[in-house]
Amino acid sequence: MASDISVRFASYRKPLEARIGRSIEAGELRPGTNPGRLVDLLMGTIALPLLFFQEPPAVDEADMIVDQVLSGFAVSGDT
């Protein structure tokens, strides 16, 4: 089961990290942003409650969560 979860997380990560990399190159996110760390922050919001048998965030909170996380990586003046 652990290997199945690992494969699923890896398959989610690759396209997200690639998209974040393109955003860095386009100047939409700060230079030096670590795409893997940013994905960890986004995915942790979902995974952590599940580990402690709590409800994950509601679907209608997704935009707000992403906006809040990305604001910490925005290019200065874009927040």
C-alpha positions in Angstrom: 0.0 0.0 0.0 2.8 2.4 0.8 4.3 1.9 -2.6 0.9 2.6 -4.2 0.6 5.9 -2.3 4.2 6.8 -3.2 3.5 6.3 -6.9 0.3 8.3 -6.8 2.0 11.2 -5.0 4.9 11.1 -7.5 2.6 11.2 -10.4 0.8 14.2 -9.0 4.1 16.0 -8.2 5.8 15.9 -11.6 3.3 18.0 -13.5 2.8 20.4 -10.6 6.6 20.9 -10.3 6.9 21.4 -14.0 4.2 24.1 -14.0 5.8 25.8 -11.0 9.1 25.8 -12.9 7.5 27.5 -15.9 6.0 30.1 -13.5 9.4 30.8 -12.1 10.9 31.1 -15.6 8.1 33.5 -16.6 8.7 35.7 -13.6 5.4 34.9 -12.0 7.1 33.4 -8.9 10.2 34.4 -7.1 13.6 33.2 -8.5 15.0 30.6 -6.2 11.5 29.1 -5.5 11.9 25.4 -4.8 9.1 23.7 -6.8 9.3 20.6 -4.7 8.9 22.5 -1.5 6.0 24.5 -2.9 4.2 21.2 -3.9 4.9 19.9 -0.4 3.1 22.9 1.1 0.1 22.6 -1.2 -0.2 18.8 -0.7 0.4 19.0 3.0 -2.8 21.0 3.4 -4.7 17.9 2.2 -2.5 15.1 3.5 -2.0 16.3 7.1 -5.7 16.2 8.1 -6.1 12.8 6.6 -3.1 11.5 8.7 -4.9 12.7 11.8 -8.3 11.4 10.8 -9.7 14.9 10.2 -11.7 16.1 7.3 -9.6 17.6 4.4 -10.4 21.1 3.3 -13.6 21.5 1.4 -13.4 21.7 -2.4 -14.6 25.3 -2.4 -11.6 26.3 -0.3 -9.1 25.1 -3.0 -8.7 28.5 -4.7 -8.2 30.3 -1.4 -5.6 27.7 -0.2 -3.6 27.9 -3.4 -3.7 31.7 -3.4 -2.5 31.9 0.2 0.4 29.5 -0.4 1.4 31.2 -3.6 1.3 34.7 -2.1 4.4 33.7 -0.1 6.3 32.9 -3.3 5.0 35.8 -5.4 7.4 38.2 -7.0 7.7 41.3 -4.7 4.9 43.7 -5.4 2.6 41.0 -6.9 0.8 40.2 -3.6 
